[in-house]
């Protein structure tokens, strides 16, 4: 490879970065499921891995921001790459906040109340992996459109779950502190669901622009 080619921007690096961010979102999502279901040392280990995943996602989004600013050639509009990447980064970031809240207040999932939202997030993460794979290859437009519909359906189911959880929470929980803490977790889990939906919307926007 010539010296000049080393200086020229390569659009495939953005594909690599988007795949890496999607992978960290997926990892942190699976770790979240482990974290809320585990106890003792196993939960501590899952918590450490969640923090590490968030740190790696932060490194990746900083690289995306830098490379988008410095590159002459990008596979999509710079704004779309940045927006899509930010949505993916905020998934492990929010999951790490959930981890912090659980540890700070010694919370647990004994009643399984958080599992419904988390299971939907795990499904979203799997769908997003496929969206990113299709987005970074030619001819993946139909697959992306289909997966976007799936993610919107999962997010809608998340809204329904949140409504039912809040209704039950306000009806059954008498302790104000416990009510506030659990509602806060529900809301943060809903934000994760929304981030996957928002990322899929940007992916669809990219497809429509370049189809």
Backbone as a chain_set.jsonl record, in Angstrom:
{"seq": "XXXXXXXXXXXXXXXXXXXXXXXXXXXXXXXXXXXXXXXXXXXXXXXXXXXXXXXXXXXXXXXXXXXXXXXXXXXXXXXXXXXXXXXXXXXXXXXXXXXXXXXXXXXXXXXXXXXXXXXXXXXXXXXXXXXXXXXXXXXXXXXXXXXXXXXXXXXXXXXXXXXXXXXXXXXXXXXXXXXXXXXXXXXXXXXXXXXXXXXXXXXXXXXXXXX", "coords": {"N": [[0.845, -1.193, 0.0], [0.577, 2.172, -0.906], [2.175, 5.237, 0.225], [0.526, 7.428, -0.237], [-2.022, 6.256, -0.374], [-2.386, 5.59, 2.239], [-2.925, 8.018, 3.356], [-5.314, 8.763, 2.269], [-8.817, 8.873, 2.963], [-10.786, 6.121, 4.132], [-13.82, 4.685, 3.498], [-14.761, 2.321, 4.572], [-13.978, 2.133, 7.198], [-15.864, 3.333, 8.756], [-17.963, 1.556, 8.611], [-16.847, -0.527, 10.061], [-16.637, 0.695, 12.579], [-19.342, 1.224, 13.173], [-20.334, -1.369, 13.289], [-18.874, -2.251, 15.483], [-19.825, -0.609, 17.548], [-22.498, -1.437, 17.597], [-22.092, -4.025, 18.419], [-21.087, -3.641, 21.028], [-23.355, -2.525, 22.192], [-25.036, -4.742, 22.046], [-23.609, -6.576, 23.633], [-23.64, -5.278, 26.158], [-26.36, -5.31, 26.623], [-26.973, -8.079, 26.858], [-25.403, -8.594, 29.061], [-26.732, -7.044, 30.93], [-29.077, -8.505, 31.31], [-27.966, -10.781, 32.506], [-26.957, -9.536, 34.777], [-29.206, -8.522, 36.266], [-30.422, -10.86, 36.939], [-28.609, -12.348, 38.363], [-26.748, -13.052, 41.424], [-24.623, -12.005, 44.163], [-21.189, -12.772, 43.653], [-21.344, -13.357, 40.927], [-23.09, -11.427, 39.968], [-21.61, -9.141, 40.547], [-19.455, -9.496, 38.793], [-20.74, -9.38, 36.3], [-21.558, -6.741, 36.456], [-19.103, -5.367, 36.416], [-18.297, -5.97, 33.834], [-20.276, -4.697, 32.358], [-19.678, -2.002, 32.891], [-17.176, -1.903, 31.643], [-17.904, -2.371, 28.999], [-19.377, -0.075, 28.458], [-17.324, 1.809, 28.644], [-15.732, 1.069, 26.458], [-17.532, 1.552, 24.385], [-17.716, 4.313, 24.626], [-15.139, 5.048, 23.851], [-15.255, 4.271, 21.184], [-17.332, 5.927, 20.112], [-16.159, 8.391, 20.366], [-14.102, 8.124, 18.541], [-15.574, 7.829, 16.18], [-16.745, 10.397, 16.036], [-14.451, 11.98, 15.761], [-13.321, 10.928, 13.36], [-15.371, 11.336, 11.506], [-15.33, 14.083, 11.337], [-12.836, 14.566, 10.226], [-12.611, 13.15, 7.857], [-12.708, 13.034, 4.281], [-14.231, 11.451, 2.681], [-17.182, 9.681, 3.159], [-19.388, 6.909, 3.768], [-22.098, 7.467, 4.045], [-24.233, 10.333, 4.707], [-22.556, 12.607, 6.859], [-23.917, 13.532, 9.121], [-25.849, 11.572, 9.503], [-24.336, 9.284, 10.059], [-23.147, 10.097, 12.456], [-25.432, 10.539, 14.091], [-26.664, 7.997, 14.124], [-24.627, 6.488, 15.319], [-24.425, 7.72, 17.82], [-26.887, 7.068, 19.004], [-26.515, 4.293, 19.282], [-24.314, 4.27, 21.027], [-25.446, 5.37, 23.337], [-26.917, 3.325, 24.375], [-25.294, 1.255, 25.808], [-24.358, 3.18, 27.599], [-26.641, 4.04, 29.032], [-27.416, 1.595, 30.107], [-25.284, 1.139, 31.808], [-25.793, 3.129, 33.672], [-28.115, 2.104, 34.796], [-27.045, -0.148, 35.987], [-25.393, 1.101, 37.898], [-27.358, 2.307, 39.517], [-28.74, 0.088, 40.531], [-26.678, -1.086, 42.064], [-25.996, 0.956, 43.849], [-28.299, 1.253, 45.413], [-28.748, -1.264, 46.253], [-30.547, -2.973, 44.867], [-32.874, -5.462, 43.551], [-34.124, -8.165, 41.463], [-36.086, -9.858, 42.298], [-38.841, -10.325, 42.102], [-39.067, -10.516, 39.422], [-39.835, -8.321, 37.95], [-38.426, -6.555, 36.302], [-37.683, -8.066, 34.19], [-39.361, -8.335, 31.987], [-39.158, -5.98, 30.383], [-36.389, -6.062, 29.915], [-36.085, -8.453, 28.477], [-37.334, -7.751, 26.09], [-35.557, -5.791, 25.232], [-33.28, -7.337, 24.773], [-34.168, -8.779, 22.557], [-34.421, -6.647, 20.759], [-31.743, -5.909, 20.509], [-30.64, -8.075, 19.12], [-31.982, -7.828, 16.675], [-30.995, -5.342, 15.862], [-28.311, -5.907, 15.428], [-28.493, -7.31, 13.038], [-29.55, -5.332, 11.397], [-27.423, -3.486, 11.272], [-25.495, -5.069, 10.05], [-26.704, -5.447, 7.546], [-26.815, -2.802, 6.745], [-24.194, -2.134, 6.311], [-23.519, -3.474, 4.082], [-23.938, -3.98, 0.558], [-27.149, -4.045, -1.024], [-28.843, -4.596, 1.085], [-31.242, -3.395, 1.636], [-34.026, -4.216, 1.722], [-33.995, -6.012, 3.842], [-33.356, -4.325, 5.957], [-35.588, -2.593, 6.066], [-37.582, -4.433, 6.796], [-36.622, -5.247, 9.32], [-36.69, -2.853, 10.717], [-39.418, -2.498, 11.047], [-39.912, -4.616, 12.795], [-38.477, -3.769, 15.057], [-39.888, -1.464, 15.738], [-42.277, -2.617, 16.486], [-41.439, -4.073, 18.736], [-40.683, -1.96, 20.385], [-43.148, -0.745, 20.777], [-44.44, -2.752, 22.2], [-42.873, -2.545, 24.423], [-43.699, -0.056, 25.416], [-46.279, -0.734, 26.178], [-45.719, -2.604, 28.157], [-44.42, -0.976, 30.024], [-46.495, 0.748, 30.798], [-48.221, -1.076, 32.091], [-46.566, -1.99, 34.134], [-46.121, 0.365, 35.605], [-48.692, 0.945, 36.452], [-49.212, -1.222, 38.132], [-47.155, -0.798, 39.969], [-47.778, 1.72, 41.21], [-50.151, 1.017, 42.33], [-49.602, -1.058, 44.135], [-47.29, -0.486, 45.632], [-46.341, 0.954, 48.594], [-44.279, 2.205, 49.89], [-42.585, 5.162, 49.512], [-39.93, 5.713, 48.713], [-39.107, 3.274, 47.563], [-40.926, 3.146, 45.484], [-40.151, 5.348, 43.885], [-37.509, 4.62, 43.168], [-37.868, 2.228, 41.709], [-39.558, 3.044, 39.659], [-37.803, 4.764, 38.362], [-35.913, 2.962, 37.312], [-37.571, 1.517, 35.543], [-38.125, 3.591, 33.735], [-35.573, 4.148, 32.687], [-34.981, 1.732, 31.436], [-36.934, 1.835, 29.495], [-35.904, 3.935, 28.015], [-33.698, 2.707, 26.838], [-34.975, 0.877, 25.159], [-36.167, 2.766, 23.468], [-33.918, 3.912, 22.293], [-32.909, 1.923, 20.605], [-35.041, 1.807, 18.794], [-34.875, 4.422, 17.76], [-32.349, 4.382, 16.549], [-32.834, 2.52, 14.55], [-34.617, 3.963, 13.017], [-32.965, 5.932, 11.937], [-31.332, 4.308, 10.385], [-33.221, 3.454, 8.497], [-33.77, 5.902, 7.335], [-31.333, 6.409, 6.091], [-31.317, 4.336, 4.207], [-33.518, 5.075, 2.583], [-32.578, 7.448, 1.528], [-30.465, 6.622, -0.09], [-31.406, 4.683, -1.778]], "CA": [[0.0, 0.0, 0.0], [1.42, 3.348, -1.042], [2.074, 6.265, 1.265], [-0.631, 8.257, -0.546], [-3.249, 5.547, -0.024], [-2.52, 5.652, 3.698], [-3.449, 9.329, 3.705], [-6.673, 8.898, 1.781], [-9.817, 8.31, 3.867], [-11.414, 4.876, 3.722], [-15.173, 4.701, 4.03], [-15.09, 1.091, 5.279], [-13.693, 2.254, 8.625], [-17.114, 3.68, 9.433], [-18.684, 0.292, 8.751], [-16.214, -1.241, 11.176], [-16.992, 1.385, 13.816], [-20.769, 1.013, 13.451], [-20.479, -2.758, 13.735], [-18.299, -2.358, 16.83], [-20.762, 0.019, 18.484], [-23.644, -2.329, 17.711], [-21.669, -5.183, 19.21], [-21.037, -3.239, 22.431], [-24.742, -2.412, 22.649], [-25.519, -6.112, 22.222], [-22.912, -7.146, 24.795], [-24.14, -4.662, 27.391], [-27.735, -5.774, 26.793], [-26.918, -9.449, 27.382], [-24.856, -8.497, 30.416], [-27.788, -6.512, 31.794], [-29.938, -9.635, 31.655], [-27.212, -11.564, 33.497], [-26.788, -8.734, 35.99], [-30.419, -8.424, 37.089], [-30.836, -12.198, 37.354], [-27.556, -12.976, 39.175], [-26.527, -12.582, 42.787], [-23.277, -12.17, 44.69], [-20.013, -12.574, 42.81], [-21.74, -13.384, 39.517], [-23.636, -10.12, 39.631], [-20.489, -8.198, 40.567], [-18.685, -9.687, 37.564], [-21.535, -8.828, 35.204], [-21.509, -5.287, 36.609], [-17.791, -4.893, 35.937], [-18.278, -6.088, 32.377], [-21.142, -3.631, 31.84], [-18.889, -0.765, 32.949], [-16.127, -2.003, 30.624], [-18.556, -2.22, 27.702], [-19.694, 1.347, 28.303], [-16.063, 2.508, 28.398], [-15.327, 0.786, 25.085], [-18.464, 2.272, 23.523], [-17.319, 5.72, 24.669], [-13.946, 5.172, 23.003], [-15.678, 4.134, 19.79], [-18.084, 7.098, 19.66], [-15.185, 9.477, 20.233], [-13.4, 7.889, 17.27], [-16.514, 8.166, 15.117], [-16.855, 11.857, 15.977], [-13.195, 12.506, 15.217], [-13.128, 10.517, 11.972], [-16.378, 12.011, 10.682], [-14.894, 15.47, 11.16], [-11.581, 14.642, 9.484], [-12.637, 12.386, 6.606], [-13.289, 13.647, 3.093], [-15.158, 10.495, 2.093], [-17.958, 8.878, 4.102], [-20.355, 6.105, 3.013], [-23.397, 8.131, 4.161], [-24.089, 11.692, 5.223], [-21.868, 12.666, 8.146], [-24.908, 13.697, 10.192], [-26.509, 10.282, 9.725], [-23.364, 8.41, 10.73], [-23.008, 10.568, 13.823], [-26.667, 10.311, 14.836], [-26.819, 6.558, 14.288], [-23.61, 6.034, 16.271], [-24.761, 8.248, 19.147], [-27.971, 6.229, 19.539], [-25.932, 3.018, 19.7], [-23.477, 4.515, 22.204], [-26.244, 5.668, 24.53], [-27.468, 2.081, 24.915], [-24.453, 0.834, 26.937], [-24.255, 4.262, 28.585], [-27.823, 3.976, 29.892], [-27.354, 0.329, 30.84], [-24.334, 1.318, 32.907], [-26.502, 3.912, 34.693], [-29.002, 1.157, 35.476], [-26.151, -0.942, 36.849], [-25.004, 1.949, 39.029], [-28.512, 2.5, 40.381], [-28.953, -1.185, 41.216], [-25.635, -1.306, 43.061], [-26.065, 2.009, 44.859], [-29.446, 1.065, 46.299], [-28.847, -2.698, 46.542], [-31.831, -3.42, 44.333], [-32.87, -6.817, 43.013], [-35.191, -8.489, 40.523], [-36.663, -11.075, 42.852], [-40.189, -10.533, 41.572], [-38.991, -10.608, 37.971], [-40.547, -7.192, 37.348], [-37.625, -5.893, 35.276], [-37.353, -9.031, 33.138], [-40.189, -8.148, 30.787], [-38.52, -4.96, 29.553], [-35.051, -6.515, 29.531], [-36.228, -9.46, 27.42], [-37.62, -7.026, 24.853], [-34.307, -5.137, 24.843], [-32.421, -8.385, 24.206], [-34.672, -9.028, 21.202], [-34.053, -5.484, 19.948], [-30.301, -5.955, 20.256], [-30.412, -9.065, 18.067], [-32.461, -7.242, 15.426], [-30.089, -4.263, 15.477], [-27.113, -6.53, 14.869], [-28.789, -7.634, 11.644], [-29.694, -4.063, 10.672], [-26.089, -2.941, 11.031], [-24.853, -5.934, 9.057], [-27.3, -5.125, 6.249], [-26.491, -1.408, 6.416], [-22.79, -2.046, 5.904], [-23.339, -4.277, 2.869], [-24.822, -3.563, -0.526], [-28.286, -4.906, -1.267], [-29.53, -4.974, 2.314], [-32.34, -2.453, 1.888], [-35.262, -4.898, 2.111], [-33.799, -6.573, 5.177], [-33.407, -3.223, 6.919], [-36.978, -2.149, 6.186], [-38.304, -5.457, 7.57], [-36.149, -5.228, 10.703], [-37.172, -1.612, 11.332], [-40.793, -2.777, 11.473], [-39.828, -5.485, 13.979], [-38.029, -2.949, 16.188], [-40.99, -0.595, 16.137], [-43.234, -3.467, 17.199], [-40.87, -4.362, 20.053], [-40.741, -0.736, 21.195], [-44.56, -0.585, 21.147], [-44.671, -3.711, 23.28], [-42.216, -1.97, 25.584], [-44.59, 0.973, 25.949], [-47.374, -1.427, 26.86], [-45.169, -3.19, 29.389], [-44.166, 0.117, 30.97], [-47.781, 1.185, 31.339], [-48.719, -2.077, 33.029], [-45.682, -2.006, 35.301], [-46.37, 1.562, 36.406], [-50.017, 0.786, 37.078], [-49.041, -2.154, 39.25], [-46.263, -0.169, 40.948], [-48.513, 2.741, 41.972], [-51.255, 0.378, 43.043], [-49.164, -1.99, 45.166], [-46.137, -0.032, 46.415], [-46.685, 1.998, 49.57], [-43.06, 2.892, 50.291], [-42.31, 6.191, 48.508], [-38.559, 5.542, 48.199], [-39.114, 2.101, 46.691], [-41.684, 3.513, 44.291], [-39.33, 6.243, 43.062], [-36.363, 3.88, 42.641], [-38.283, 1.266, 40.692], [-40.032, 3.806, 38.501], [-36.616, 5.273, 37.691], [-35.362, 1.855, 36.521], [-38.496, 1.296, 34.426], [-37.953, 4.668, 32.765], [-34.29, 3.986, 32.01], [-35.127, 0.595, 30.525], [-37.72, 2.339, 28.365], [-34.989, 4.739, 27.194], [-32.903, 1.779, 26.038], [-35.884, 0.439, 24.087], [-36.328, 3.884, 22.535], [-32.661, 4.123, 21.56], [-32.874, 0.961, 19.509], [-36.015, 2.275, 17.804], [-34.359, 5.626, 17.119], [-31.25, 3.976, 15.671], [-33.423, 1.868, 13.376], [-35.215, 5.023, 12.197], [-31.873, 6.548, 11.186], [-30.953, 3.324, 9.371], [-34.238, 3.53, 7.449], [-33.554, 7.184, 6.674], [-30.172, 6.223, 5.209], [-31.745, 3.481, 3.093], [-34.386, 5.838, 1.702], [-31.763, 8.445, 0.845], [-29.516, 6.048, -1.041], [-32.015, 3.632, -2.592]], "C": [[0.881, 1.244, 0.0], [1.22, 4.316, 0.109], [0.832, 7.113, 1.047], [-1.931, 7.564, -0.129], [-3.47, 5.516, 1.481], [-3.138, 6.975, 4.138], [-4.904, 9.503, 3.293], [-7.662, 8.252, 2.736], [-10.419, 7.041, 3.286], [-12.795, 4.79, 4.353], [-15.49, 3.445, 4.829], [-14.787, 1.17, 6.774], [-14.949, 2.621, 9.41], [-18.003, 2.453, 9.586], [-18.156, -0.493, 9.943], [-16.626, -0.628, 12.51], [-18.466, 1.182, 14.171], [-21.037, -0.414, 13.913], [-19.987, -2.907, 15.172], [-19.222, -1.74, 17.873], [-22.001, -0.846, 18.684], [-23.305, -3.54, 18.57], [-21.594, -4.83, 20.696], [-22.441, -3.053, 23.005], [-25.319, -3.796, 22.929], [-24.905, -6.758, 23.461], [-23.483, -6.597, 26.092], [-25.575, -5.099, 27.679], [-27.775, -7.177, 27.393], [-26.37, -9.461, 28.806], [-25.887, -7.962, 31.399], [-28.728, -7.627, 32.238], [-29.265, -10.514, 32.708], [-27.181, -10.848, 34.839], [-28.033, -8.744, 36.862], [-30.865, -9.79, 37.609], [-29.854, -12.858, 38.311], [-27.517, -12.386, 40.582], [-25.047, -12.737, 43.137], [-22.18, -11.885, 43.685], [-20.363, -12.541, 41.326], [-22.309, -12.04, 39.087], [-22.538, -9.065, 39.607], [-19.682, -8.276, 39.27], [-19.435, -9.13, 36.355], [-21.527, -7.299, 35.249], [-20.206, -4.705, 36.114], [-17.728, -4.933, 34.411], [-19.169, -5.041, 31.719], [-20.377, -2.308, 31.809], [-17.808, -0.754, 31.874], [-16.712, -1.822, 29.223], [-18.907, -0.758, 27.431], [-18.43, 2.156, 27.991], [-15.585, 2.292, 26.962], [-16.241, 1.503, 24.1], [-18.127, 3.763, 23.489], [-16.089, 5.962, 23.801], [-14.333, 5.152, 21.53], [-16.427, 5.369, 19.294], [-17.163, 8.302, 19.52], [-14.406, 9.345, 18.929], [-14.31, 8.205, 16.088], [-16.585, 9.674, 14.931], [-15.608, 12.477, 15.352], [-13.051, 12.188, 13.732], [-14.143, 11.156, 11.037], [-15.94, 13.43, 10.367], [-13.692, 15.587, 10.218], [-11.624, 13.984, 8.103], [-13.302, 13.165, 5.478], [-14.371, 12.758, 2.493], [-15.849, 9.716, 3.196], [-19.013, 8.107, 3.311], [-21.765, 6.692, 3.012], [-23.148, 9.566, 4.601], [-23.446, 11.666, 6.608], [-22.857, 12.74, 9.316], [-25.59, 12.373, 10.52], [-25.584, 9.305, 10.45], [-23.252, 8.793, 12.202], [-24.252, 10.25, 14.646], [-26.875, 8.825, 15.128], [-25.865, 6.041, 15.368], [-23.918, 6.502, 17.692], [-25.874, 7.42, 19.784], [-27.417, 4.895, 20.052], [-25.088, 3.191, 20.964], [-24.314, 4.7, 23.462], [-26.921, 4.428, 25.114], [-26.579, 1.55, 26.041], [-24.283, 1.913, 27.997], [-25.431, 4.213, 29.557], [-27.843, 2.697, 30.717], [-26.376, 0.432, 32.008], [-24.952, 2.163, 34.025], [-27.462, 3.024, 35.484], [-28.196, 0.307, 36.45], [-25.746, -0.151, 38.086], [-26.147, 2.103, 40.024], [-28.819, 1.235, 41.182], [-27.949, -1.363, 42.352], [-25.719, -0.29, 44.195], [-27.16, 1.749, 45.881], [-29.698, -0.409, 46.63], [-30.197, -3.258, 46.099], [-31.717, -4.836, 43.785], [-34.073, -7.011, 42.093], [-35.933, -9.747, 40.988], [-38.066, -11.353, 42.327], [-40.23, -10.654, 40.061], [-39.603, -9.433, 37.242], [-39.773, -6.49, 36.243], [-37.392, -6.789, 34.062], [-38.134, -8.786, 31.853], [-39.576, -7.12, 29.847], [-37.167, -5.426, 29.043], [-35.13, -7.546, 28.418], [-36.541, -8.81, 26.071], [-36.364, -6.33, 24.329], [-33.354, -6.144, 24.208], [-32.863, -8.711, 22.776], [-34.312, -7.875, 20.264], [-32.577, -5.53, 19.57], [-29.976, -6.926, 19.126], [-30.848, -8.514, 16.705], [-31.515, -6.146, 14.937], [-28.792, -4.804, 14.896], [-27.32, -6.821, 13.383], [-28.978, -6.383, 10.796], [-28.325, -3.499, 10.311], [-25.353, -3.772, 9.984], [-25.388, -5.626, 7.662], [-26.929, -3.721, 5.794], [-25.075, -1.275, 5.874], [-22.464, -2.971, 4.733], [-24.299, -3.785, 1.8], [-25.968, -4.562, -0.666], [-29.059, -5.314, -0.035], [-30.756, -4.143, 2.629], [-33.615, -3.143, 2.389], [-35.166, -5.47, 3.517], [-33.902, -5.494, 6.242], [-34.841, -2.763, 7.139], [-37.782, -3.126, 7.032], [-37.91, -5.409, 9.04], [-36.595, -3.968, 11.433], [-38.603, -1.814, 11.837], [-40.807, -3.641, 12.738], [-39.45, -4.666, 15.21], [-39.127, -2.004, 16.658], [-42.04, -1.391, 16.906], [-42.734, -3.78, 18.608], [-40.94, -3.14, 20.957], [-42.178, -0.464, 21.645], [-44.927, -1.533, 22.281], [-44.001, -3.234, 24.563], [-43.048, -0.884, 26.237], [-45.737, 0.344, 26.737], [-46.908, -2.017, 28.187], [-44.948, -2.12, 30.441], [-45.467, 0.584, 31.605], [-48.323, 0.216, 32.376], [-47.87, -2.128, 34.299], [-45.934, -0.805, 36.209], [-47.709, 1.473, 37.125], [-49.913, -0.118, 38.3], [-48.206, -1.528, 40.358], [-47.029, 0.823, 41.825], [-49.655, 2.139, 42.785], [-50.775, -0.414, 44.253], [-48.062, -1.465, 46.08], [-46.515, 1.137, 47.311], [-45.469, 2.817, 49.983], [-42.645, 3.873, 49.189], [-40.923, 6.023, 47.881], [-38.502, 4.381, 47.212], [-39.846, 2.409, 45.383], [-40.829, 4.353, 43.339], [-38.18, 5.487, 42.407], [-36.779, 2.954, 41.505], [-38.841, 1.957, 39.45], [-38.854, 4.34, 37.697], [-35.985, 4.194, 36.811], [-36.255, 1.558, 35.32], [-38.264, 2.335, 33.322], [-36.637, 4.537, 32.004], [-34.31, 2.806, 31.047], [-35.927, 1.002, 29.293], [-36.843, 3.186, 27.442], [-34.128, 3.851, 26.308], [-33.738, 1.261, 24.87], [-36.036, 1.526, 23.027], [-35.078, 4.11, 21.702], [-32.531, 3.155, 20.391], [-33.848, 1.369, 18.406], [-35.477, 3.481, 17.044], [-33.215, 5.309, 16.16], [-31.798, 3.331, 14.4], [-34.062, 2.901, 12.446], [-34.152, 5.728, 11.36], [-31.404, 5.602, 10.08], [-31.931, 3.356, 8.2], [-34.069, 4.82, 6.642], [-32.395, 7.083, 5.69], [-30.565, 5.409, 3.981], [-32.585, 4.272, 2.09], [-33.615, 6.894, 0.92], [-30.967, 7.848, -0.293], [-30.099, 4.924, -1.874], [-32.351, 4.152, -3.991]], "O": [[1.811, 1.36, 0.798], [0.247, 4.237, 0.859], [0.154, 7.483, 2.005], [-2.835, 8.206, 0.407], [-4.607, 5.427, 1.945], [-3.798, 7.042, 5.175], [-5.638, 10.29, 3.89], [-7.379, 7.181, 3.272], [-10.544, 6.912, 2.068], [-12.935, 4.818, 5.576], [-16.383, 3.469, 5.676], [-15.292, 0.352, 7.543], [-15.085, 2.266, 10.581], [-18.718, 2.323, 10.579], [-18.922, -1.051, 10.729], [-16.931, -1.349, 13.46], [-18.801, 0.989, 15.34], [-21.853, -0.649, 14.804], [-20.606, -3.6, 15.98], [-19.382, -2.289, 18.963], [-22.499, -0.976, 19.802], [-24.131, -4.015, 19.349], [-21.994, -5.634, 21.539], [-22.691, -3.384, 24.164], [-26.008, -3.998, 23.929], [-25.6, -7.409, 24.241], [-23.777, -7.354, 27.017], [-25.963, -5.242, 28.838], [-28.529, -7.431, 28.332], [-26.818, -10.239, 29.648], [-25.919, -8.37, 32.559], [-29.127, -7.687, 33.401], [-29.899, -10.939, 33.674], [-27.353, -11.461, 35.893], [-27.936, -8.952, 38.072], [-31.595, -9.874, 38.597], [-30.208, -13.817, 38.997], [-28.155, -11.377, 40.882], [-24.318, -13.494, 42.496], [-22.226, -10.893, 42.959], [-19.759, -11.793, 40.556], [-22.045, -11.569, 37.981], [-22.536, -8.19, 38.741], [-19.278, -7.253, 38.718], [-18.84, -8.486, 35.491], [-21.493, -6.642, 34.208], [-20.198, -3.661, 35.462], [-17.171, -4.034, 33.781], [-18.849, -4.549, 30.636], [-20.425, -1.582, 30.817], [-17.55, 0.282, 31.261], [-16.093, -1.196, 28.363], [-18.751, -0.269, 26.312], [-18.462, 3.075, 27.172], [-15.09, 3.221, 26.323], [-15.771, 2.012, 23.082], [-18.239, 4.403, 22.443], [-16.011, 6.969, 23.096], [-13.804, 5.922, 20.729], [-16.19, 5.818, 18.172], [-17.369, 9.143, 18.646], [-14.089, 10.348, 18.288], [-13.862, 8.787, 15.1], [-16.496, 10.173, 13.81], [-15.699, 13.381, 14.522], [-12.704, 13.061, 12.936], [-13.815, 11.483, 9.897], [-16.154, 13.922, 9.258], [-13.546, 16.579, 9.503], [-10.754, 14.242, 7.271], [-14.304, 13.853, 5.673], [-15.314, 13.249, 1.872], [-15.19, 9.153, 4.071], [-19.488, 8.597, 2.287], [-22.54, 6.446, 2.088], [-22.009, 9.968, 4.837], [-23.758, 10.802, 7.428], [-22.667, 12.105, 10.353], [-25.875, 12.088, 11.683], [-26.014, 8.586, 11.352], [-23.26, 7.932, 13.082], [-24.147, 9.749, 15.765], [-27.222, 8.447, 16.247], [-26.258, 5.249, 16.225], [-23.698, 5.766, 18.654], [-25.811, 7.104, 20.973], [-27.801, 4.427, 21.124], [-25.141, 2.356, 21.867], [-23.931, 4.237, 24.536], [-27.443, 4.476, 26.228], [-27.073, 1.402, 27.16], [-24.086, 1.599, 29.171], [-25.242, 4.33, 30.768], [-28.237, 2.708, 31.883], [-26.62, -0.13, 33.075], [-24.664, 1.937, 35.2], [-27.602, 3.177, 36.697], [-28.61, 0.073, 37.585], [-25.757, -0.681, 39.197], [-25.934, 2.037, 41.234], [-29.123, 1.307, 42.372], [-28.319, -1.741, 43.464], [-25.535, -0.636, 45.362], [-26.975, 1.994, 47.073], [-30.726, -0.758, 47.211], [-30.89, -3.929, 46.863], [-30.617, -5.35, 43.58], [-34.925, -6.132, 41.967], [-36.348, -10.579, 40.181], [-38.432, -12.512, 42.132], [-41.293, -10.869, 39.478], [-39.868, -9.52, 36.043], [-40.371, -5.896, 35.345], [-36.949, -6.312, 33.018], [-37.62, -9.008, 30.757], [-39.482, -7.36, 28.643], [-36.831, -5.214, 27.878], [-34.313, -7.515, 27.497], [-36.067, -9.27, 25.032], [-36.135, -6.285, 23.12], [-32.694, -5.835, 23.216], [-32.027, -8.896, 21.891], [-33.943, -8.099, 19.111], [-32.212, -5.222, 18.435], [-29.136, -6.636, 18.274], [-30.162, -8.711, 15.703], [-31.262, -6.033, 13.738], [-28.235, -4.217, 13.969], [-26.422, -6.601, 12.571], [-28.614, -6.365, 9.62], [-28.099, -3.083, 9.175], [-24.662, -3.221, 9.126], [-24.62, -5.551, 6.703], [-26.75, -3.475, 4.601], [-24.799, -0.391, 5.062], [-21.298, -3.221, 4.428], [-25.355, -3.235, 2.112], [-25.791, -5.762, -0.458], [-29.843, -6.262, -0.078], [-31.26, -4.173, 3.752], [-34.214, -2.702, 3.37], [-36.126, -5.423, 4.286], [-34.471, -5.722, 7.31], [-35.261, -2.565, 8.279], [-38.569, -2.713, 7.884], [-38.77, -5.52, 9.914], [-36.85, -4.006, 12.637], [-38.954, -1.355, 12.924], [-41.616, -3.42, 13.638], [-40.031, -4.844, 16.281], [-39.274, -1.774, 17.858], [-42.623, -0.89, 17.868], [-43.509, -3.756, 19.565], [-41.22, -3.259, 22.15], [-42.402, -0.006, 22.765], [-45.642, -1.155, 23.21], [-44.498, -3.486, 25.66], [-43.103, -0.79, 27.464], [-46.113, 0.818, 27.809], [-47.603, -1.94, 29.2], [-45.251, -2.327, 31.616], [-45.53, 0.791, 32.817], [-48.826, 0.633, 33.42], [-48.395, -2.29, 35.4], [-45.959, -0.939, 37.432], [-47.831, 1.884, 38.278], [-50.456, 0.184, 39.363], [-48.502, -1.7, 41.54], [-46.935, 0.767, 43.051], [-50.066, 2.695, 43.803], [-51.45, -0.445, 45.282], [-47.914, -1.955, 47.199], [-46.956, 2.182, 46.833], [-45.597, 3.976, 50.377], [-42.383, 3.461, 48.059], [-40.76, 6.173, 46.67], [-37.908, 4.505, 46.141], [-39.425, 1.978, 44.31], [-40.792, 4.097, 42.136], [-37.901, 5.685, 41.224], [-36.122, 2.901, 40.465], [-38.62, 1.505, 38.326], [-38.909, 4.363, 36.467], [-35.569, 4.478, 35.688], [-35.761, 1.369, 34.208], [-38.215, 2.003, 32.137], [-36.594, 4.79, 30.8], [-33.725, 2.872, 29.966], [-35.632, 0.564, 28.181], [-37.018, 3.158, 26.223], [-33.854, 4.196, 25.158], [-33.267, 1.212, 23.733], [-36.033, 1.239, 21.83], [-35.171, 4.463, 20.527], [-32.089, 3.538, 19.308], [-33.521, 1.286, 17.222], [-35.608, 3.555, 15.822], [-33.122, 5.899, 15.084], [-31.286, 3.569, 13.306], [-34.048, 2.733, 11.227], [-34.401, 6.084, 10.208], [-31.112, 6.04, 8.967], [-31.518, 3.293, 7.042], [-34.21, 4.822, 5.419], [-32.47, 7.611, 4.581], [-30.194, 5.745, 2.857], [-32.385, 4.151, 0.882], [-33.959, 7.2, -0.222], [-30.804, 8.474, -1.34], [-29.365, 4.266, -2.611], [-32.873, 3.405, -4.818]]}, "num_chains": 1, "name": "protein.A"}
